[in-house]
Amino acid sequence: MPKTKGLRKKYSATFKLAVVKAAKSTSVTAASRKHSVDESMVRRWKRQENQLLVAERSKTSRGEQRSRTSGGKRSQFTDLEANLFEWLVGERQQRRRVSRKSVRAKAKQLHAEMGNAEEFNASAGWCANFFMRFRLTMRMKTHQSQRSPEDLIPKLTDFLMYLRKYFAEHPTMTKANIFAMDETAVWFDSTSSRTVEVVGAQSVPLASTGHDKANVTVALCASADGKKLLPYIIFKGKGKTAEDKELKARRDIVVSYSDNGWFNSDLTTDWLKKVMGTFAFGKRLLIWDSYRCHVCDAVKATRREQNIDCAVIPGGCTGLIQAPDVSWNKPFKTSIREQYDEWMATGEKSYTAAGNMRAMSKSKLCDVVVKAWQGLSPDVISKSFECCGQVPGATAENVSCFKDGRPAASGREQLAERFALPTAELRVDNAGSDEVVDELDHDAVVLGDDGEVNGSGDDSRSDSSDSASEEEGQ
């Protein structure tokens, strides 16, 4: 854009933030043209986004009066609140939890450090008004991890380069032969933690059957062309009841049992044989996480017999680049919860002699799982592989976690540079192979005395992170 000499123009923080938002959704060049500002200014404003948020939400920005978001008396501690908000933004960027109590404590500390003579108690009322003035709210977590996305960028890029090299070495590999699999927990009581209630209500009770901790493990698998394989459901127990025998005879699911209701190496082998199947035209690629039983020797041997290669997503990266975690689990769990609410409202139930409601039957829970899985659009599944860069011909622009405003955005240029290299020059050290999975990168597991896997800290086998994101989406 040509520069106009001799003219200087003031831009408000609100305008600058609008330009930054446009640049994130499109590009710096497009935002520059749309808003008639120089590209260098757009880049500078992107770097200054946190400061602009503080300016826009606190006092004034270059002479423009900030629009007030609440009525009543203005705060007497505008400088303190601006500094407090800047601290809060920094804490959240480091993914640290911030509570109302910590906000009030930090406010008192800043007041003392600034040497203000006025009395300031950082009361609960002041804190509530501070939240209103700066448009803050308490939120449920949507993801929990030990490492920041920036720390995982080298692993993410290495994994994507491993896939790129694999596809180059297997040019006949099609979307129909690329699969992703993940295990997730489904609870007998899928009670949401939120409900509509009258303002001021002192208690917000929700009915349940009292089986909040009872769950099954469901393994979901689909191909990159949108084809869904049968859900594999693991119940706790021996599977010897009459209802269990009926479940085993069903054709729309595959049912198995374990002492704790979790996956282990034997069940993973069973899943490979019964769900993936032994008959296929050509080689297949299976993409899954580094759960210990996925990469044990027995499972590797079964995969080789079935002509299945695998790509192992590095530990800590599943929430960023595993197709089920990125796209499938949320709509799947949302459907589960909606069906549970409908069953609680109008479904057929049974009661104990003492009048207590029994949990949803195993058969009904399987019906719920099947309906939720069948209701997931094949387009959503197909696009999930593309946005995770797990199809032949994928480019750096396809990978959603590297886009502007996403967790790994700072590694976008690095990823683009590696995608620009010819495949013959790629050096990835088999980063996605199960032959070189680093023991330190395994998601947390607990081994029993017999060496079997008894559990995992991977969020794919826990409902906590899924439920949080679903709550925000409802």
N, C-alpha and C positions, 0 to 999 in steps of 0.2 A: 504494500500500500504506500503511495507517495506521501512524504511528510510535508506538512504545511509549516513554513518557517514564520516565526514572529507571533504565533498564536499558541497560547497555553490554555488548557481546558481542565476544569475540575471534574473529577468523577467520584460519585458517592460510593461508599462501601457496598451498598445494595446493588448498584450497577456492576461493580467489579465482580461481586459474587455471582451475579447472573451470567457474566461473560465466562467466568471460570466453570460454571455448571455447563454452559454450552460447549466449552472446549473439551470437557470430560466426555460428554455424550457424542460429540462429533470429532473435531480436531482443532488444534490451535489455529490453523489457517482458516477453516470455515468460520470459527467464532470471530476471528479478526475481521473477516469480510462482512459478516452479518452485523456486527456492532460498530464497524468503521473505526477500529483502533489498530494500532501497530501490533504486529505479532510479538515483538519483544515485550510489550506491555502485558500481553496476555500471559506470556511465560512468567513474568515477574509476579503477576497477581496470583498465579497458581502456586508459586512458592510462598506467597504471603497469605495463603488462605486462612490459616489460623488467626493471624493478626487481624485480618479483615472481619472474621466472625466476631472477634472481641469488639472491634470498633462498631460494627453494625448492630450488635446486641447491647452495647453498654451505653455510651454517651452520644457523641455526634461523629460524623465522618466528613471532614473537609467542609464544614459549615452547614451540612444538611442535618436537620433535626430528625432524630430517630423516631419512627412511629412507635408510640407506646402500645404495648400489648395488654396493659391492665390499667384500670383506673386507680384513683386514690393518690395519696401523697407520694412524691418522688423520693427515692432513696437519698439519704444524706451521705452515703458512703460510696459514691460512684467510682472513685479511683480504686477503692478496696475491692469492690465487686468486679471491676474489670480485671484486676490482677487475679482474683479468685477464679473467675471464669477461664482465664488463660491457664492457670494451674490445672483446673478440672479437665480441659481439653487435652493437656499434656499427659495426664494420668490415663485417660481413656485411650490415647494413642499407644500407650505402653500396655494396654489391655488389663490394667489394674482396676479392681472394683472400687467404686466410689459410693459411699453411703451418705445419707443425710447427716448422720452423726459426724462423719469425717469432714464434710463440707463445713459444718458449724465450727468444728475444732480448728480447721485451717483458717477460717475467717477470723477467729480470735487471735490466732498466731500472726496473721498479716496485719491486723489492727495494732498489735503490740509492736511489730517491727516497723510500721509506718509512723509510729509515735503520735498517733492522733490523741488529742486531749479529750475529745468527746467520749462519753461512756457508750460502750457497745457490748451487748450481752450475747449477740448471735442467737437470738431466741428462735423458737420453732416458728413463730409467726413471721419473723424476718426471713427465715429460710424458705418458707412457702412463697413469700412475695418475690424472693430472689429467683426461685424456680420459674415463677410466672414471667418476670421481667426478661429472663434469658431463654425462655421457652425450653426449659429442662423438664425431664420426667424420669421416673424410675422405670426401667425396662427389665424384662427377663432375658437371661443370656441366650444367645442363639448358637454359640459354639464355645468349646472349652479345649484348650491345648496348652502344652508346656512351652512350645516354641512359637515365635512370631512368624507370619508368612514370609517376611523378608529373609529369615534364616533358612527357609526351606527352598528358596529360589534355585540354588544350585542343584538340589535333588529333583525339583520339578523339571528343570530344563534337561537334565541328564536323562530322566525317564522319557520325556517327549522325544529326545534324540534317539533313544534306544528303539522306540516304536517306529520312528521315521526310518531308521536303518533296517529294522525288521521288515517293514513293508517294501522297502527297496529290494531286499533279498528274496522276498516272496511276492513277485509281481502279480501272481494269479489270485492272491488273497482278496476275497470280496467281503462286503458288509455282512452277508449272510453267514459267514464263517468267523466273524469276530464277536465274542461274547463278553459280557460283564456280569459278575456275580457278587452279591453281598448278603450277609445275614443281618437280620434286624429282629428286635424283640416286639412281640405283640402281646398285650396284657389282657387278661380276662376282664378286668375293670379298667376300661380306657376312659377314665373320668378326666375331663378337662379341669384345669386349675382356675378357670375364669368363667364367669356367668354374668348376665345382666341382673342388676339388683337396684332397689330403690336407694337413692343417695341418703347416707346417714345410718344405714342399717348396721347394727353392732356385730352381727354374725351373718355369715354367708355359707350356710350348710349346703352340701350336695349329697344326694342319695347314691349309695353304691351297694354292692353285694358283700363287701368286706373282704374281697379277694384282690386287694390292690397290688400285692406282691407276687401273685401267681401269673406266670407268663409262659409263652411258647417261643421257640426260635423259628423264624421263617427265612428260608433262603430263596431269594429272588434272582432270576437269571433271564437275560434277554440278549438278542443279537442286535448288531448295529443297524439292521434294516427294519427294526421294530418288532420282530417276532418274539413273543414271550413264551418261555418254557414253563412247565408245570411248577407251581410253588411247592417247596419241600418243607414240611412242617415237623418239628421235633417236639414231642411232648415228654414230660417227666414221667417216668414209670416204666413198667415192663410191657404194657400193651396187651394185656391178656383178658380184658373185659369184653363183653358183648359189643359195646359201642366201639371199642378199639378195632374189633374184627370188621365191623361195618366200615370204619374209616379206611382200613387197609384195602378194602374192595372198591373204593371210589376210583373213578378214572380221571377226575379233574384235579387231583392232588396226589402227592406222594407223602406218606406219613411214616415217621420212624420214632424211636424212643431211646432215651438215655436216662441214666440215674439222676442227672441234674437238669435235663432239658436243654443242654448246650451241645454245640458241635464238638466232635473230636476227630481223630484221624480215620477211624473206622467209618464214621458217618459221612465224612468227606469223600472217602472212596465209594461208599454206597451212593452218594449223590451223583458222583461222576458217572457211575454205571447206569443208574435209573433215570436221571434227568438229562444229562448231556448225551448219554447213549453211546453204544459202541459202533453203530453204523453211521458212516459219513463218507461223502465223496470228497476226498482231499483233506489237507491239514486244516486244523482249527486253532484259533488263538483265544485263550481265556485270560481276561484281565481281572485280577482281584487283589486284595490287600495282603499284607505280610503276616496275617494271623498264623500262629505257629503250625496248626494242622494243615494249612494250605501248602506249606513248603517242606513237609516231612518226607522221608524217603518212600514210605508206602504210597503216598499220594503221587509222588513223582513217577513211580513205577507204573501206577495205573494210568496216568496221563500219557505216558509213552506208549503203552499198549493201545490206547485209543487215538493215537496220533494227534494229541493236543499239546500245543505249545502254550506257555503262559507268560504273562508280563505282570510282575509284582509291583504294585504301587508302594513307594517308600513310606516308612512309618511317619505319621504326622501329616501326610499329604492327602489322605482320603477325602477330607472335607473340601478340598480345593479342586481335585482332579479325578475323583472316582465318580463315574456316571450315576450310579444309584444314589450316592450321598448328595450329589449336586442337584439332581433332577427328580429321581423317582420317589424317594422316601417321603418327602413332604406330602404330595398328593395322595400317596398310598396311606399314610398314617391319618391324614385328614378324613379320608373316606372311612377308615376303621372307626374313628371317633364319632363321625356322624351316624354311622350304623349303630354304634353302641348307644348313643343318645336316643335314637329311634326305638331300639329294643327296650331301653329303660322306660320309655314313655308308653309304648303300645304293644310291646312284644309279649309272647307267652312265657311265663315264668313259673317256677316251682318253689315251694317253701318247705323248710324243715318243720318238725313237730313243734318246735319252739316258736315258729312263726318267722324265722329268719329267711331272707331271700337267698336262694342258691345261686351260684355263679352260672354264667352262660355255659351251656353244654359244649363239649368238645366239637360235636357235629355242627352246632350253630356257629362256633368260632371259626371253623373251617369254611363255612358258607360266607362269613364276613370277609375272610382273607381272600377267597376266590373272587367275590364280587369287587373288592377293592382293586385286586390285581387286574381283573378283566376290564375294569373301568379306566385304567391308565392308558392314555392315548398312545398308539404306536408312534405317532409323530413326536411326542415328547421323548420317548425312548431313543428314537433315531437321532434327534437333535442333540440329546445329551452326549452321545459319542462324539459328535462334531464339535460341541463347545468344550469338550475335554481333550480335543486334538487326537482322538483315538481311532481315526479312519484314514485310509490311504489318501494322499493328496492334501492332508491338513496343513494349514499355514499358521504362522504366529498370530495372525489376526483372528483366527477361529477360537483360540483358547480364552475362555471367558475370565479366568482368574487373573490373567495378565492385562486385562483391559483397564482403561483409566477409571479410577475410583474403586477398583477391586483390590483384594488383599495383596496380590503379587504384582501390582502395577509398576513398581520400581524396577522390576526385572524385564520389562517389555522389550527394551532395546537389546539387552543381552540375548533374549530369546530370538528376536528377529535376526540378529547377527548369526546365530547358530543355524537357523533355518535357511539362511542365505548360502551356507556352505554346501558344496556338492557332497552327496552322501558318501563318496569315496574318502573324503577328508574328515569325516566324523570320528571323534575319539570319545566313546561313551563308556568303555569298560563294562559292557553288558549290565548297565545300571538297572534294568528292569528284570533281569533274569533271576529265577529262584535259585540258581546255583551260587549266586554271590550276595544273597541277602545278608546284610550285616546284622549280627545278633543284637547289637545295641540299638538298631533301628526298628526292631520288632515292637508292635504295639504291646502294651503291658499284658502279660499273661500270668496265671498262677498255676503251678504244676503240683499235682497231687503226689502222694508217696509212690504211686505206680508209674509216674512219669507222664500220665495222660493230662491233656489240657483241661483244666477245670473252669476256666473263665478267661475273660479278656477285658482290658481297659479300652479297647477300640470302641469309638462311638457307634460303629456299625452294629455292635451287639448290645447297645444300651439305648434306651428310649429317651434319655435325658435331653440330649442336644436336639433330637428330632422334635420332641414335644414342645421345646421352647420356641423353635422357629415356627412350628405350626400354630402356636398360640398367637404369635404376632401376626400371622397371616390370616387369622379368622376374623 
